[in-house]
Amino acid sequence: MKISELIAKTPLKRLVDKSPLVAVLPLYGVIAPGGGKLRGEQINLANYAEQIEAAFKTKGLTAVALPINSPGGSPVQSSLVFDRIRQLADEKEVPVYAFAEDVMASGGYWLGLCADEIYVNRNSVVGSIGVVSAGFGFPALMEKLGVDRRLYSAGDNKVKLDPFSPEKDEDITWLKSIQGDIHESFKELVKTRRGERLKKRKDKELFSGDVWTGQKAVDLGLVDGIGDLRSFMREKYGEEVRFKRFEGRQGFLQRKLGLGSQSIGEDAVNALVTKVRDQAAWGRFGL
């Protein structure tokens, strides 16, 4: 038996295999602040830093692929994950490719922008380049129930947008100003990352917060083409290309029940609230 045939039939093959290797780093879920136990299937730097680092440290790495399925969420966490991937990609001089699945919208598209090229399914929902805030107000309900609101603060602006107090015009103006700043940052990132690939369209159309399906996103220059991860990589790097998958950090109940990373005895109601909130984010795109 030839040495090459012997190696092919043993674990040694993995050590001497020189075929292209692609690290696959799935970014699935709502983008939300990290650091706590109650985060479920959510994207944030705390949950993904270890996997991102490991992906770029892969020996013999040829490229990094990012399957993305996210309706968005926290602009800060979107920016943090974006920055970490771009920093490592530049340091290692490794190309990054993003592949949209059902949704790559809002913060999900922000993540996609960290890739050198973006590909989508024809039916993917892409875009939502905007900023949104949502909440509830309960003053009328409290009045009906005969409940007095007792709130004390030092500082005139300490209790903006209090849900138990009547809404104030100046608070709305303040919130819209913050949203405007974040929106400008988002727009600038799109223009910087997509550059001349953006078709000549009025900013009002591209940055209205609207969404488009795959081919329309290609036509607008928001993405580079229609394609899926496996087919694209096999065409680019050959039939022998290998894939190594790096998953985000998950807890036992997250894997089993989809309710988030829970410790024993943790309040199940909070887990349900997180789940409902995440589902509402997906619901904006009919999912």
C-alpha positions in Angstrom: 0.0 0.0 0.0 1.3 3.4 -0.9 2.0 5.9 1.9 -0.5 8.4 0.5 -3.2 5.6 0.6 -2.3 4.8 4.2 -2.5 8.4 5.3 -5.9 8.8 3.6 -7.3 5.9 5.7 -6.0 7.2 9.1 -6.4 10.3 11.3 -3.1 11.5 9.9 -5.0 12.7 6.9 -6.4 15.6 8.9 -2.8 16.7 9.9 -1.4 16.7 6.3 -4.5 17.8 4.4 -3.6 20.9 2.5 -7.0 21.5 0.8 -8.6 24.9 1.4 -10.2 25.3 4.8 -13.1 27.7 5.5 -14.2 28.6 9.1 -18.0 28.9 9.3 -19.2 31.2 12.0 -23.1 31.3 12.1 -24.6 34.6 13.3 -28.2 33.5 14.1 -30.7 35.4 16.3 -31.6 38.8 17.7 -28.7 41.1 18.5 -28.9 42.1 22.2 -26.6 43.1 25.1 -24.5 40.4 26.5 -22.9 39.6 29.8 -25.9 38.2 31.7 -27.3 34.7 32.0 -30.6 35.5 30.4 -29.8 36.0 26.8 -31.1 33.0 24.8 -30.2 32.7 21.2 -28.9 36.2 20.9 -25.9 37.7 19.2 -23.5 39.9 21.2 -19.8 40.1 21.7 -19.9 38.4 25.1 -21.4 35.3 23.5 -19.3 35.3 20.3 -15.9 36.7 21.1 -14.4 33.3 21.9 -15.8 31.7 18.7 -14.7 34.6 16.5 -11.1 34.4 17.9 -11.1 30.6 17.4 -12.3 30.9 13.9 -9.5 33.2 12.8 -6.9 31.2 14.7 -7.7 28.1 12.6 -4.5 26.5 11.3 -4.4 26.6 7.5 -7.4 29.0 7.3 -8.4 30.1 3.7 -11.5 32.2 4.4 -14.2 32.9 6.9 -17.9 32.4 6.1 -20.7 34.1 8.0 -24.2 32.5 7.5 -26.4 35.3 8.8 -30.1 35.0 9.9 -30.9 38.1 12.1 -33.7 40.7 12.2 -31.3 43.1 14.0 -31.3 44.6 17.5 -28.7 46.5 19.5 -26.6 48.9 17.3 -23.8 48.8 19.9 -23.5 45.0 19.8 -23.8 45.0 16.0 -20.9 47.5 15.9 -18.8 45.5 18.5 -19.2 42.2 16.6 -18.5 44.0 13.3 -15.3 45.6 14.7 -14.0 42.4 16.1 -14.4 40.4 12.9 -12.9 43.2 10.8 -9.9 43.6 13.1 -9.1 40.0 12.9 -9.7 39.7 9.2 -7.3 42.6 8.5 -4.7 41.3 10.9 -4.8 37.7 9.4 -5.4 39.0 5.9 -8.2 36.5 5.5 -11.2 37.2 3.2 -14.7 37.2 4.8 -17.9 36.2 3.0 -21.4 36.7 4.4 -24.4 34.6 3.3 -27.9 35.8 4.2 -30.6 33.2 5.0 -34.2 34.2 5.8 -33.4 37.7 7.1 -30.4 40.0 7.1 -32.0 43.2 8.2 -31.1 46.3 10.4 -28.3 45.1 12.7 -28.2 41.9 10.8 -27.2 43.8 7.7 -24.7 45.8 9.8 -23.1 42.4 10.6 -23.1 41.5 6.9 -21.2 44.6 6.1 -18.1 43.3 7.9 -17.7 40.8 5.0 -15.8 41.6 1.9 -18.6 40.2 -0.2 -22.3 39.5 0.6 -24.5 36.8 -1.0 -28.2 36.1 -0.5 -31.0 33.7 -1.3 -33.5 35.1 -3.9 -36.1 35.1 -1.1 -33.9 36.6 1.6 -35.2 39.8 3.2 -32.4 42.4 3.3 -32.1 46.0 4.4 -34.0 47.9 7.1 -31.2 50.5 7.3 -32.8 52.6 10.0 -33.3 52.9 13.7 -36.4 52.0 15.8 -37.5 52.3 19.4 -40.6 50.8 20.9 -42.3 50.9 24.2 -45.6 51.3 26.1 -47.3 54.1 28.1 -49.6 53.4 31.1 -50.7 56.8 32.5 -54.4 56.3 31.4 -54.5 52.8 32.9 -53.0 54.1 36.2 -55.6 56.9 36.3 -58.4 54.3 35.7 -57.1 52.1 38.5 -56.6 55.0 40.9 -52.9 54.6 41.2 -50.7 57.5 42.0 -47.2 57.7 40.4 -44.6 58.8 43.0 -41.3 59.5 41.3 -38.4 61.6 42.7 -35.2 62.4 40.9 -32.2 64.7 41.1 -31.6 66.1 37.6 -34.2 67.5 35.2 -33.5 64.8 32.5 -33.2 61.7 34.8 -36.7 60.4 34.0 -37.2 60.9 30.3 -39.8 58.7 28.6 -41.1 57.3 31.9 -43.8 54.8 30.8 -46.0 55.7 33.8 -46.0 59.5 33.1 -47.6 61.4 30.3 -45.4 61.6 27.2 -43.5 64.9 26.7 -42.7 66.6 23.3 -39.2 67.4 24.5 -38.6 63.7 25.3 -39.6 62.6 21.9 -37.3 65.3 20.3 -34.5 64.0 22.5 -35.1 60.3 21.4 -35.3 61.2 17.7 -32.0 63.1 18.0 -30.3 59.9 19.4 -31.9 57.8 16.7 -30.7 60.3 14.1 -27.1 60.0 15.3 -27.2 56.2 15.1 -28.9 56.3 11.7 -26.1 58.6 10.4 -23.5 56.1 11.7 -25.3 53.2 10.0 -25.5 55.1 6.7 -21.9 56.1 6.8 -20.9 52.5 7.4 -23.0 51.3 4.4 -21.4 53.9 2.1 -17.9 53.1 3.3 -18.2 49.3 3.1 -20.2 49.1 -0.1 -18.5 52.0 -1.9 -18.9 52.1 -5.6 -20.9 48.9 -5.6 -23.9 50.9 -4.4 -26.0 51.8 -7.4 -26.7 55.5 -7.9 -29.9 55.8 -5.8 -31.1 58.6 -3.7 -30.2 58.2 0.0 -33.9 58.6 0.8 -34.6 55.2 -0.9 -31.6 53.2 0.4 -31.8 54.5 3.9 -35.6 54.7 4.4 -35.7 51.6 6.6 -37.3 49.7 3.8 -36.4 46.0 3.0 -36.0 44.2 -0.2 -35.8 40.6 -1.4 -32.6 39.1 -2.7 -32.5 40.1 -6.3 -33.6 43.7 -5.6 -30.9 44.0 -3.0 -28.4 42.9 -5.7 -29.8 45.5 -8.1 -29.4 48.2 -5.4 -25.8 47.1 -4.7 -26.5 46.3 -1.1 -25.2 42.8 -1.7 -23.0 41.1 -4.3 -25.1 38.3 -5.7 -27.3 35.3 -5.3 -25.6 32.3 -3.8 -25.3 29.8 -1.0 -22.3 29.1 1.2 -21.4 25.6 0.1 -21.9 26.1 -3.6 -20.0 29.5 -3.6 -17.0 28.1 -1.7 -16.8 24.9 -3.8 -16.8 27.1 -6.9 -14.2 29.5 -5.5 -11.9 27.1 -3.8 -12.6 23.8 -5.5 -14.4 20.6 -4.8 -12.0 19.6 -2.0 -12.7 22.7 0.2 -13.2 21.8 3.9 -15.5 23.5 6.4 -15.0 23.9 10.2 -18.0 25.2 12.1 -17.8 27.5 15.1 -21.0 27.9 17.1 -22.0 30.7 19.5 -22.0 29.9 23.2 -25.1 28.1 24.3 -26.6 26.9 27.6 -28.3 23.6 28.2 -31.9 24.9 28.2 -31.2 27.1 25.2 -30.2 24.0 23.2 -33.1 21.8 24.5 -36.0 24.3 24.9 -34.9 27.4 23.1 -35.7 29.6 26.1 -32.2 31.0 26.7 -29.2 30.2 28.8 -30.8 29.6 32.2 -29.3 28.6 35.5 -31.3 26.2 37.8 -33.9 28.2 39.7 -33.8 31.3 37.4 -37.1 33.0 36.9 -38.8 31.2 34.0 -41.1 34.2 33.5 -38.0 36.3 32.5 -37.0 33.6 30.0 -40.5 33.8 28.5 -40.3 37.6 28.3 -37.0 37.3 26.4 -38.4 34.8 24.1 -41.5 36.9 23.3 -39.3 40.0 22.7 -37.1 38.1 20.3 -40.2 36.7 18.5 -41.5 40.2 18.1 -38.3 41.2 16.4 -38.7 38.4 13.9 -42.4 39.1 13.5 -41.6 42.5 11.8 -40.5 40.5 8.8 -43.3 38.0 8.8 -41.4 35.2 10.5 
